[in-house]
């Protein structure tokens, strides 16, 4: 079975090779993302494993079909980079990774929150210009005297809540589908608005559902938050309105924002650019150290990549051997 894997970073290559020892696929590992510009790389392959940076549009899917490839898998939880409806029309056997190391994303949320809330990054940046003075903005509230709100209490939200609880914070949460296990570390509120009103830090762990929660983190959402609070989004960029967050930082409604995602992040993340082109994103980045922007690094750990790769290999094996897959799209 010849398998082409796209978006494979240099540090990830040994992981792809290590876990393939149990499967013996004939791998082609490409650093490039799959698009019409790189479509020639699929020639002679039997299966494709893609990632979120790939663009499986109708045109790309047509070319995959012409090549006689049956299996199109993604090593991601989200599937919005694939035209799923059209892929199903073409009859592809598809699968995704339902979850991977939840602590990887939780660690990003925690680290961003602590740098912003305790103002360590603020003072560290001042030190770059030999300014070691104290200022009012740097006066911090201790986490053990604070409330953290978790929106979305699945595996990732639960791990994030557990870490905040371990640091001494009061943790509250909201999820339309409560996680019984999460009751160990947080207090559920009956509405999202209650969480927004009471929390000093809001940490988002919500999936993007097209047509339902696009740009839910907008001006109205933020206005319900505490003045001077911190927002962290290490989930999906499409659930936030970048401009609303920028305006809230500029007006001091929010004291800080940690963003491992952006609304239209595929234009920027994974690339080295000389210019952004979007004035809102430009200004958001310029608000550092009050705004932290990282290129969706939640899954950029050894364990998370290993989980994604191994599950993708298993998905393909399951399709081949049983003509079905529990993780099918």
Residue frames as qw, qx, qy, qz and C-alpha x, y, z in Angstrom:
[[0.000, 0.889, 0.458, 0.000, 0.00, 0.00, 0.00],
 [0.437, 0.223, 0.013, 0.872, 1.59, 3.25, -1.18],
 [0.241, -0.838, -0.462, 0.161, 0.71, 6.15, 1.10],
 [0.338, 0.469, -0.011, 0.816, 1.49, 9.82, 0.47],
 [0.395, -0.706, -0.455, 0.372, 1.56, 11.96, 3.63],
 [0.281, 0.676, 0.123, 0.670, 1.47, 15.73, 3.27],
 [0.266, -0.834, 0.104, -0.473, 2.53, 18.55, 5.58],
 [0.899, -0.311, -0.191, 0.242, 5.10, 16.36, 7.31],
 [0.067, -0.944, 0.296, -0.127, 7.54, 18.57, 9.17],
 [0.479, 0.528, -0.667, 0.218, 11.17, 17.56, 9.59],
 [0.206, -0.352, 0.737, -0.539, 10.77, 16.82, 13.30],
 [0.787, 0.043, 0.296, -0.540, 7.72, 14.65, 12.56],
 [0.658, 0.441, -0.553, -0.259, 9.37, 12.42, 9.96],
 [0.157, 0.283, -0.913, 0.247, 10.97, 9.99, 12.49],
 [0.480, 0.069, 0.617, -0.620, 7.57, 9.56, 14.15],
 [0.758, 0.384, -0.133, -0.509, 5.92, 8.65, 10.83],
 [0.543, 0.432, -0.718, -0.050, 8.68, 6.13, 10.18],
 [0.102, -0.242, 0.851, -0.455, 8.70, 4.64, 13.69],
 [0.596, 0.151, 0.527, -0.587, 4.97, 3.91, 13.79],
 [0.713, 0.440, -0.316, -0.445, 5.02, 2.53, 10.27],
 [0.062, 0.393, -0.916, 0.057, 7.15, -0.39, 11.49],
 [0.424, 0.125, 0.809, -0.388, 3.89, -2.07, 12.57],
 [0.614, 0.578, 0.305, -0.443, 2.09, -1.41, 9.28],
 [0.529, -0.135, 0.637, 0.544, 4.76, -1.57, 6.56],
 [0.463, 0.828, 0.283, -0.142, 3.17, 0.98, 4.26],
 [0.611, 0.195, 0.224, 0.734, 5.30, 2.33, 1.43],
 [0.127, -0.848, -0.309, 0.411, 5.47, 5.93, 2.58],
 [0.410, 0.473, 0.148, 0.765, 6.08, 9.13, 0.63],
 [0.343, -0.706, -0.396, 0.477, 6.56, 11.89, 3.19],
 [0.325, 0.582, 0.239, 0.706, 6.12, 15.42, 1.84],
 [0.235, -0.307, -0.357, 0.850, 6.78, 18.64, 3.71],
 [0.145, -0.075, -0.317, -0.934, 4.58, 20.47, 1.23],
 [0.482, 0.278, 0.547, -0.626, 0.84, 20.90, 1.65],
 [0.332, 0.291, 0.832, 0.336, -1.47, 19.22, -0.82],
 [0.308, 0.676, 0.173, -0.647, -3.04, 21.62, -3.31],
 [0.749, 0.642, 0.158, -0.030, -3.34, 22.03, -7.07],
 [0.170, 0.873, -0.458, -0.001, 0.27, 23.29, -6.99],
 [0.199, -0.486, 0.846, -0.093, 1.53, 19.99, -5.56],
 [0.860, 0.124, 0.194, -0.456, -1.01, 17.60, -7.05],
 [0.676, 0.495, -0.539, -0.086, 1.65, 15.80, -9.10],
 [0.066, -0.458, 0.807, -0.367, 2.94, 14.29, -5.82],
 [0.736, -0.035, 0.472, -0.484, -0.05, 11.93, -5.63],
 [0.698, 0.434, -0.460, -0.336, 0.92, 9.99, -8.77],
 [0.578, 0.229, -0.779, 0.076, 1.23, 6.25, -8.20],
 [0.142, -0.206, 0.704, -0.664, -0.23, 6.37, -4.68],
 [0.329, -0.339, -0.865, -0.169, -2.99, 4.24, -3.16],
 [0.387, -0.763, -0.503, 0.125, -3.87, 6.46, -0.20],
 [0.202, 0.591, -0.121, 0.771, -3.39, 9.99, 1.07],
 [0.483, -0.614, -0.492, 0.385, -2.98, 11.23, 4.63],
 [0.195, 0.652, 0.088, 0.727, -3.45, 15.00, 4.84],
 [0.329, -0.372, -0.520, 0.695, -3.57, 17.65, 7.53],
 [0.080, 0.810, 0.454, -0.363, -5.42, 20.94, 8.16],
 [0.075, -0.646, 0.277, 0.707, -3.07, 23.01, 5.97],
 [0.223, 0.067, 0.820, 0.523, -4.02, 20.96, 2.90],
 [0.432, 0.335, 0.060, -0.835, -6.77, 22.20, 0.61],
 [0.233, 0.138, 0.940, 0.208, -8.91, 19.31, -0.61],
 [0.398, 0.397, 0.025, -0.827, -11.13, 21.35, -2.89],
 [0.824, 0.403, 0.292, -0.270, -13.31, 19.95, -5.65],
 [0.541, 0.742, -0.387, -0.089, -10.47, 20.44, -8.12],
 [0.075, -0.545, 0.817, -0.170, -7.97, 18.58, -5.92],
 [0.654, -0.002, 0.681, -0.330, -10.44, 15.80, -5.20],
 [0.785, 0.557, 0.005, -0.272, -11.12, 15.40, -8.93],
 [0.379, 0.684, -0.623, 0.019, -7.41, 14.90, -9.54],
 [0.347, -0.340, 0.824, -0.292, -7.17, 12.37, -6.70],
 [0.786, 0.252, 0.439, -0.355, -10.08, 10.47, -8.21],
 [0.669, 0.666, -0.273, -0.187, -8.48, 10.50, -11.68],
 [0.112, 0.606, -0.777, 0.127, -5.38, 8.93, -10.15],
 [0.753, -0.094, -0.623, -0.190, -7.47, 6.01, -8.90],
 [0.145, 0.193, -0.715, 0.657, -6.85, 6.67, -5.22],
 [0.488, -0.493, -0.666, -0.276, -9.58, 5.30, -2.95],
 [0.587, -0.577, -0.452, 0.344, -8.46, 6.35, 0.53],
 [0.147, 0.638, -0.083, 0.752, -8.34, 9.98, 1.72],
 [0.623, -0.557, -0.482, 0.264, -7.55, 10.30, 5.41],
 [0.050, 0.805, -0.161, 0.568, -6.84, 13.30, 7.59],
 [0.602, -0.116, -0.600, 0.513, -4.68, 13.22, 10.70],
 [0.077, -0.207, 0.215, -0.951, -6.81, 15.94, 12.28],
 [0.158, 0.399, 0.778, -0.458, -9.96, 16.21, 14.35],
 [0.356, 0.635, 0.129, -0.674, -11.41, 18.99, 12.18],
 [0.561, 0.230, 0.709, 0.361, -12.42, 18.30, 8.58],
 [0.283, 0.859, 0.237, -0.354, -13.22, 21.77, 7.23],
 [0.070, -0.622, 0.552, 0.551, -10.16, 21.62, 4.93],
 [0.177, 0.062, 0.923, 0.337, -11.96, 18.92, 2.94],
 [0.533, 0.061, -0.197, -0.820, -14.98, 19.41, 0.69],
 [0.334, -0.077, 0.904, -0.255, -16.59, 16.46, 2.46],
 [0.668, 0.434, 0.371, -0.477, -19.90, 16.47, 0.57],
 [0.592, 0.653, -0.359, -0.306, -18.13, 16.35, -2.79],
 [0.022, 0.462, -0.885, 0.054, -15.62, 13.75, -1.57],
 [0.524, 0.095, 0.773, -0.346, -18.53, 11.51, -0.58],
 [0.686, 0.581, 0.042, -0.436, -20.09, 12.01, -4.01],
 [0.438, 0.638, -0.617, -0.146, -16.85, 10.73, -5.52],
 [0.953, -0.120, -0.247, -0.130, -16.93, 7.69, -3.27],
 [0.315, 0.549, -0.637, 0.441, -13.71, 8.21, -1.28],
 [0.764, -0.441, -0.452, 0.131, -13.18, 6.14, 1.85],
 [0.114, 0.683, -0.257, 0.674, -12.33, 8.77, 4.44],
 [0.694, -0.522, -0.448, 0.212, -11.44, 8.89, 8.13],
 [0.002, 0.823, -0.221, 0.523, -10.26, 11.36, 10.73],
 [0.434, 0.040, -0.708, 0.555, -8.55, 11.31, 14.12],
 [0.387, -0.735, -0.496, -0.253, -11.28, 11.78, 16.77],
 [0.407, -0.904, 0.110, -0.074, -8.83, 13.01, 19.42],
 [0.732, 0.306, -0.378, 0.477, -5.16, 13.19, 20.34],
 [0.504, -0.150, -0.493, 0.694, -3.13, 14.14, 23.39],
 [0.157, -0.875, -0.387, -0.246, -5.51, 16.59, 25.12],
 [0.560, -0.685, -0.069, 0.461, -2.74, 17.75, 27.44],
 [0.519, 0.117, 0.297, 0.793, -0.81, 19.16, 24.46],
 [0.008, -0.659, -0.359, -0.661, -3.51, 21.77, 23.85],
 [0.537, -0.786, -0.305, 0.017, -4.19, 22.30, 27.54],
 [0.658, -0.347, -0.011, 0.668, -0.52, 23.18, 28.10],
 [0.276, 0.353, 0.282, 0.848, -0.70, 25.90, 25.44],
 [0.297, -0.762, -0.377, -0.435, -3.79, 27.40, 27.06],
 [0.672, -0.662, -0.210, 0.259, -2.25, 27.30, 30.54],
 [0.611, -0.134, 0.075, 0.777, 1.10, 28.78, 29.46],
 [0.118, 0.504, 0.308, 0.799, -0.55, 31.66, 27.59],
 [0.442, -0.778, -0.363, -0.260, -2.92, 32.38, 30.46],
 [0.696, -0.553, -0.162, 0.429, -0.16, 32.49, 33.05],
 [0.491, 0.065, 0.142, 0.857, 2.09, 34.78, 31.02],
 [0.052, -0.556, -0.334, -0.759, -0.77, 37.21, 30.40],
 [0.543, -0.717, -0.376, -0.222, -2.53, 37.04, 33.77],
 [0.706, -0.555, -0.120, 0.423, 0.51, 37.17, 36.03],
 [0.211, 0.974, -0.066, -0.051, 2.03, 39.84, 33.70],
 [0.714, -0.409, 0.386, 0.418, 5.40, 38.06, 33.49],
 [0.606, 0.394, 0.429, 0.541, 5.62, 38.64, 29.75],
 [0.041, 0.964, 0.181, 0.190, 4.74, 42.32, 30.18],
 [0.424, -0.852, 0.265, 0.157, 7.71, 42.88, 32.48],
 [0.756, -0.113, 0.478, 0.434, 10.01, 40.67, 30.42],
 [0.491, 0.660, 0.354, 0.446, 9.34, 42.76, 27.30],
 [0.135, -0.988, 0.017, -0.078, 9.97, 45.98, 29.24],
 [0.679, -0.569, 0.340, 0.316, 13.35, 44.56, 30.24],
 [0.737, 0.375, 0.335, 0.452, 14.39, 44.44, 26.58],
 [0.238, 0.793, 0.038, 0.560, 14.74, 48.24, 26.75],
 [0.428, 0.085, -0.558, 0.705, 16.32, 48.10, 30.25],
 [0.401, -0.439, 0.020, -0.804, 13.08, 49.32, 31.79],
 [0.426, -0.129, -0.860, 0.251, 12.78, 47.60, 35.16],
 [0.227, -0.137, 0.300, -0.916, 10.25, 50.01, 36.61],
 [0.128, 0.374, 0.890, -0.226, 6.92, 49.00, 38.12],
 [0.238, -0.074, -0.283, -0.926, 3.67, 50.16, 36.56],
 [0.582, 0.027, 0.406, -0.704, -0.04, 49.90, 37.27],
 [0.787, 0.264, -0.344, -0.438, -0.75, 47.51, 34.37],
 [0.505, 0.315, -0.791, 0.142, 1.72, 44.98, 35.77],
 [0.350, -0.235, 0.645, -0.637, -0.07, 44.74, 39.13],
 [0.483, 0.006, -0.799, -0.357, -1.52, 41.21, 39.12],
 [0.756, -0.302, 0.215, -0.540, -4.17, 39.20, 40.88],
 [0.187, -0.343, 0.921, -0.018, -3.03, 35.80, 42.09],
 [0.463, 0.001, -0.745, -0.480, -4.52, 32.80, 40.33],
 [0.263, -0.230, -0.892, 0.288, -5.62, 31.20, 43.60],
 [0.121, 0.438, 0.442, -0.773, -7.85, 34.23, 44.17],
 [0.312, 0.326, -0.378, -0.809, -9.29, 34.05, 40.65],
 [0.727, 0.278, 0.552, -0.297, -11.96, 32.25, 38.67],
 [0.009, -0.304, 0.743, 0.597, -11.24, 30.47, 35.40],
 [0.718, 0.344, 0.297, -0.526, -14.07, 29.71, 33.01],
 [0.241, -0.172, 0.868, 0.399, -13.82, 26.72, 30.69],
 [0.658, 0.414, 0.068, -0.625, -16.11, 26.76, 27.66],
 [0.799, 0.347, -0.461, -0.173, -16.24, 23.27, 26.21],
 [0.492, -0.567, 0.601, -0.274, -15.48, 20.55, 28.75],
 [0.949, 0.230, -0.198, -0.084, -14.59, 17.58, 26.59],
 [0.903, -0.102, -0.124, 0.398, -11.23, 15.85, 26.84],
 [0.457, 0.395, -0.106, 0.790, -9.21, 19.03, 26.22],
 [0.296, -0.687, -0.010, -0.664, -11.38, 21.28, 28.36],
 [0.856, -0.493, -0.144, -0.053, -11.25, 18.73, 31.17],
 [0.799, -0.003, -0.150, 0.582, -7.43, 18.56, 31.10],
 [0.187, 0.537, -0.049, 0.821, -7.23, 22.37, 31.03],
 [0.555, -0.676, -0.085, -0.477, -9.61, 22.64, 33.99],
 [0.906, -0.320, -0.187, 0.204, -7.56, 20.06, 35.88],
 [0.614, 0.213, -0.146, 0.746, -4.36, 22.07, 35.36],
 [0.106, -0.608, 0.019, -0.786, -5.96, 25.36, 36.44],
 [0.761, -0.575, -0.155, -0.258, -7.45, 23.62, 39.48],
 [0.868, -0.124, -0.210, 0.433, -4.00, 22.28, 40.34],
 [0.370, 0.343, -0.121, 0.855, -2.68, 25.84, 40.32],
 [0.143, -0.292, -0.607, 0.726, -5.28, 26.83, 42.90],
 [0.238, -0.044, -0.218, -0.945, -7.89, 28.61, 40.80],
 [0.531, 0.320, 0.614, -0.489, -11.62, 28.27, 41.19],
 [0.010, 0.105, -0.758, -0.644, -12.75, 26.63, 37.94],
 [0.556, 0.408, 0.482, -0.541, -16.23, 26.90, 36.47],
 [0.129, -0.130, 0.781, 0.597, -17.50, 25.72, 33.11],
 [0.640, 0.402, 0.244, -0.608, -20.26, 25.43, 30.56],
 [0.035, 0.176, -0.867, -0.465, -20.98, 22.79, 27.97],
 [0.690, 0.015, -0.116, -0.714, -24.35, 21.88, 26.44],
 [0.914, -0.007, -0.397, -0.088, -23.18, 18.26, 26.82],
 [0.397, -0.769, 0.439, -0.242, -21.61, 18.11, 30.32],
 [0.628, 0.320, -0.692, 0.155, -18.73, 15.74, 30.94],
 [0.781, -0.572, -0.206, -0.140, -19.44, 13.81, 34.13],
 [0.804, -0.061, -0.216, 0.550, -15.72, 13.42, 34.77],
 [0.248, 0.513, -0.057, 0.820, -15.27, 17.21, 34.72],
 [0.537, -0.744, -0.202, -0.343, -17.37, 17.53, 37.86],
 [0.822, -0.294, -0.227, 0.432, -14.22, 16.46, 39.72],
 [0.525, -0.105, -0.001, 0.845, -12.43, 19.70, 38.87],
 [0.034, -0.139, -0.154, -0.978, -15.00, 22.34, 37.96],
 [0.256, 0.441, 0.651, -0.563, -18.42, 23.66, 38.85],
 [0.184, 0.381, 0.693, 0.584, -20.87, 23.66, 35.95],
 [0.200, 0.328, 0.213, -0.898, -22.97, 26.75, 35.33],
 [0.522, 0.482, 0.683, -0.168, -26.36, 26.54, 33.66],
 [0.506, 0.844, 0.176, 0.010, -25.54, 29.16, 30.99],
 [0.689, 0.285, 0.008, 0.666, -22.50, 30.41, 29.13],
 [0.011, -0.806, -0.035, -0.591, -23.34, 33.96, 30.18],
 [0.701, -0.711, 0.020, -0.056, -22.85, 33.04, 33.86],
 [0.853, -0.113, 0.099, 0.500, -19.35, 31.78, 33.07],
 [0.422, 0.567, 0.109, 0.699, -18.49, 34.92, 31.12],
 [0.285, -0.850, -0.068, -0.438, -19.74, 37.19, 33.92],
 [0.750, -0.654, 0.093, -0.023, -17.86, 35.44, 36.75],
 [0.912, 0.008, 0.087, 0.401, -14.51, 34.53, 35.15],
 [0.211, -0.838, 0.276, 0.420, -11.18, 36.35, 35.26],
 [0.035, -0.395, 0.783, 0.479, -9.86, 34.05, 32.53],
 [0.831, 0.321, 0.212, -0.401, -11.92, 32.42, 29.78],
 [0.181, -0.383, 0.836, 0.348, -10.40, 29.41, 28.02],
 [0.731, 0.353, -0.048, -0.582, -12.16, 28.20, 24.88],
 [0.214, -0.229, 0.936, 0.162, -12.22, 24.51, 23.91],
 [0.617, 0.462, 0.409, -0.489, -15.13, 24.50, 21.47],
 [0.494, 0.134, 0.699, 0.499, -15.31, 22.83, 18.04],
 [0.219, 0.312, -0.213, -0.900, -16.26, 24.93, 15.03],
 [0.390, 0.411, 0.824, -0.018, -19.68, 23.99, 13.70],
 [0.076, 0.055, 0.431, 0.897, -20.34, 25.69, 10.38],
 [0.305, -0.460, -0.531, -0.643, -23.57, 27.66, 10.39],
 [0.604, -0.626, -0.493, 0.002, -23.88, 27.53, 14.18],
 [0.552, -0.752, -0.094, 0.349, -21.01, 29.19, 16.01],
 [0.591, 0.402, 0.107, 0.692, -19.00, 31.15, 13.45],
 [0.150, 0.440, -0.160, 0.871, -17.54, 34.25, 15.14],
 [0.555, -0.651, -0.514, -0.073, -19.36, 33.49, 18.39],
 [0.528, -0.486, -0.187, 0.671, -16.56, 35.32, 20.22],
 [0.238, 0.634, 0.314, 0.666, -17.76, 38.71, 19.01],
 [0.006, 0.407, -0.230, 0.884, -18.34, 42.12, 20.60],
 [0.684, -0.443, -0.127, -0.566, -21.53, 40.97, 22.33],
 [0.894, -0.155, -0.383, 0.171, -19.77, 37.90, 23.77],
 [0.528, 0.185, -0.361, 0.746, -16.81, 39.95, 25.03],
 [0.217, -0.505, 0.072, -0.832, -19.02, 42.64, 26.55],
 [0.815, -0.444, -0.218, -0.304, -20.45, 39.96, 28.85],
 [0.783, 0.019, -0.417, 0.461, -16.97, 39.23, 30.21],
 [0.495, -0.747, -0.183, 0.404, -15.39, 40.87, 33.24],
 [0.243, 0.948, -0.177, 0.105, -13.55, 44.13, 32.61],
 [0.087, -0.770, 0.627, -0.082, -9.82, 43.47, 32.46],
 [0.878, -0.123, 0.454, -0.095, -10.18, 39.74, 31.96],
 [0.055, -0.494, 0.765, 0.410, -8.10, 37.46, 29.73],
 [0.874, 0.295, 0.135, -0.362, -9.34, 35.30, 26.87],
 [0.258, -0.420, 0.825, 0.276, -7.55, 32.21, 25.55],
 [0.843, 0.374, 0.059, -0.382, -8.47, 30.44, 22.32],
 [0.147, -0.454, 0.851, 0.221, -6.55, 27.25, 21.61],
 [0.630, 0.280, 0.702, -0.182, -9.43, 25.61, 19.76],
 [0.497, 0.465, 0.585, 0.442, -10.66, 26.91, 16.38],
 [0.185, -0.151, 0.082, 0.968, -10.11, 30.28, 14.74],
 [0.143, -0.374, -0.609, -0.685, -13.49, 30.34, 13.04],
 [0.372, -0.671, -0.636, 0.085, -15.28, 30.76, 16.37],
 [0.339, -0.608, -0.189, 0.693, -13.66, 34.15, 16.99],
 [0.331, 0.900, 0.192, 0.208, -14.04, 37.60, 15.45],
 [0.677, 0.032, -0.124, 0.725, -10.45, 38.86, 15.29],
 [0.082, 0.531, 0.066, 0.841, -11.54, 42.49, 15.05],
 [0.592, -0.694, -0.221, -0.347, -13.79, 42.24, 18.12],
 [0.827, -0.370, -0.172, 0.386, -10.87, 40.89, 20.16],
 [0.483, 0.257, -0.002, 0.837, -8.59, 43.65, 18.86],
 [0.181, -0.658, -0.150, -0.715, -11.11, 46.35, 19.77],
 [0.738, -0.628, -0.227, -0.099, -11.53, 44.87, 23.24],
 [0.751, -0.160, -0.127, 0.627, -7.77, 44.98, 23.84],
 [0.275, 0.400, 0.081, 0.870, -7.54, 48.58, 22.58],
 [0.383, -0.660, -0.163, -0.626, -10.41, 49.68, 24.83],
 [0.023, 0.350, -0.769, 0.535, -8.95, 47.75, 27.80],
 [0.829, -0.183, -0.023, -0.528, -12.11, 45.68, 28.11],
 [0.980, -0.050, -0.116, 0.152, -9.68, 42.75, 27.88],
 [0.339, -0.835, 0.393, 0.181, -6.26, 42.97, 29.50],
 [0.123, -0.480, 0.805, 0.327, -4.91, 40.18, 27.32],
 [0.882, 0.295, 0.046, -0.365, -5.63, 37.59, 24.65],
 [0.342, -0.402, 0.818, 0.229, -3.80, 34.34, 23.94],
 [0.763, 0.472, 0.031, -0.440, -4.60, 33.17, 20.42],
 [0.455, -0.264, 0.795, 0.301, -3.23, 29.90, 19.08],
 [0.392, 0.471, 0.738, 0.283, -5.69, 30.37, 16.23],
 [0.116, 0.325, -0.081, -0.935, -6.92, 33.11, 13.88],
 [0.650, 0.439, 0.344, -0.516, -10.17, 33.32, 11.95],
 [0.772, 0.617, -0.093, -0.123, -8.51, 32.96, 8.56],
 [0.529, -0.674, 0.486, 0.171, -5.31, 31.31, 9.77],
 [0.848, 0.191, 0.422, 0.258, -4.67, 29.18, 6.68],
 [0.422, 0.883, -0.007, 0.203, -3.48, 32.34, 4.93],
 [0.055, -0.869, 0.419, -0.258, -0.66, 32.73, 7.44],
 [0.695, -0.502, 0.499, -0.124, 0.14, 29.71, 9.57],
 [0.883, 0.032, 0.407, 0.232, 2.90, 27.40, 8.41],
 [0.590, 0.659, 0.141, 0.443, 4.43, 30.11, 6.22],
 [0.444, -0.442, -0.056, 0.777, 7.19, 32.71, 6.59],
 [0.289, 0.818, 0.440, 0.231, 5.69, 35.94, 5.26],
 [0.374, 0.089, -0.040, 0.922, 7.06, 39.38, 4.52],
 [0.276, -0.108, 0.023, -0.955, 3.63, 40.97, 4.81],
 [0.265, 0.250, 0.855, -0.369, 0.31, 39.95, 6.38],
 [0.062, -0.238, -0.619, -0.746, -2.01, 42.01, 4.20],
 [0.390, -0.665, -0.604, -0.202, -4.83, 42.03, 6.76],
 [0.027, 0.605, -0.256, 0.753, -4.81, 45.25, 8.86],
 [0.733, -0.540, 0.032, -0.411, -6.72, 43.62, 11.73],
 [0.959, -0.118, -0.128, 0.223, -4.30, 40.70, 12.04],
 [0.503, 0.488, -0.225, 0.677, -1.38, 43.11, 11.67],
 [0.235, -0.646, 0.215, -0.693, -2.63, 45.23, 14.54],
 [0.892, -0.407, -0.060, -0.187, -3.44, 42.22, 16.71],
 [0.872, 0.086, -0.198, 0.440, 0.14, 41.00, 16.36],
 [0.276, 0.561, -0.199, 0.755, 1.44, 44.51, 17.10],
 [0.542, -0.678, 0.024, -0.495, -0.37, 44.46, 20.46],
 [0.849, -0.083, -0.405, 0.329, 2.23, 42.02, 21.84],
 [0.188, 0.097, -0.961, 0.177, 2.81, 41.37, 24.74],
 [0.494, 0.073, 0.444, -0.744, -0.87, 41.90, 25.56],
 [0.873, 0.315, 0.025, -0.371, -1.81, 39.68, 22.62],
 [0.361, -0.403, 0.813, 0.216, 0.02, 36.41, 22.01],
 [0.804, 0.434, -0.085, -0.398, -0.40, 34.85, 18.58],
 [0.356, -0.383, 0.833, 0.179, 1.03, 31.39, 17.90],
 [0.458, 0.301, -0.552, -0.628, 0.54, 29.35, 14.69],
 [0.898, -0.096, -0.099, -0.418, -1.81, 26.65, 16.00],
 [0.279, 0.505, -0.789, 0.211, 0.93, 24.85, 17.93],
 [0.727, -0.323, 0.328, -0.510, -1.45, 22.89, 20.17],
 [0.989, 0.074, 0.106, -0.074, -0.68, 19.62, 18.39],
 [0.533, 0.702, -0.420, 0.218, 3.01, 20.37, 17.86],
 [0.471, -0.596, 0.606, -0.236, 4.31, 17.88, 20.43],
 [0.103, 0.313, -0.935, -0.131, 5.82, 14.42, 20.28],
 [0.275, 0.185, 0.894, -0.303, 2.83, 12.67, 21.84],
 [0.507, 0.561, 0.252, -0.604, 0.16, 14.52, 19.84],
 [0.426, 0.553, -0.552, -0.456, 1.87, 13.77, 16.51],
 [0.001, -0.176, 0.984, -0.014, 2.38, 10.13, 17.51],
 [0.413, 0.341, 0.705, -0.466, -1.32, 9.83, 18.34],
 [0.521, 0.620, -0.018, -0.586, -2.38, 11.39, 15.03],
 [0.311, 0.497, -0.742, -0.324, -0.03, 9.27, 12.94],
 [0.105, -0.067, 0.984, -0.128, -0.78, 5.95, 14.64],
 [0.471, 0.426, 0.587, -0.501, -4.56, 6.46, 14.52],
 [0.497, 0.620, -0.248, -0.554, -4.35, 7.45, 10.83],
 [0.188, 0.355, -0.897, -0.186, -2.39, 4.29, 10.04],
 [0.238, 0.145, 0.909, -0.309, -4.95, 2.21, 11.97],
 [0.514, 0.520, 0.241, -0.638, -7.82, 3.92, 10.13],
 [0.455, 0.526, -0.553, -0.458, -6.33, 2.93, 6.79],
 [0.055, 0.184, -0.981, 0.036, -5.71, -0.65, 7.93],
 [0.375, 0.287, 0.723, -0.504, -9.28, -0.91, 9.19],
 [0.557, 0.552, -0.064, -0.618, -10.67, 0.34, 5.87],
 [0.357, 0.451, -0.760, -0.303, -8.57, -2.16, 3.92],
 [0.060, 0.097, -0.982, 0.154, -9.33, -5.16, 6.11],
 [0.179, 0.385, 0.807, -0.410, -12.99, -4.61, 7.06],
 [0.105, 0.467, 0.575, 0.664, -14.27, -2.26, 4.34],
 [0.323, -0.854, -0.313, -0.263, -15.36, 0.07, 7.14],
 [0.434, 0.214, -0.421, 0.768, -13.78, 2.31, 9.79],
 [0.331, -0.670, -0.597, 0.291, -15.04, 3.44, 13.19],
 [0.220, -0.596, -0.051, 0.771, -13.49, 6.87, 12.58],
 [0.358, 0.369, 0.608, 0.606, -14.91, 7.29, 9.09],
 [0.093, 0.278, 0.053, -0.955, -16.06, 10.69, 7.89]]
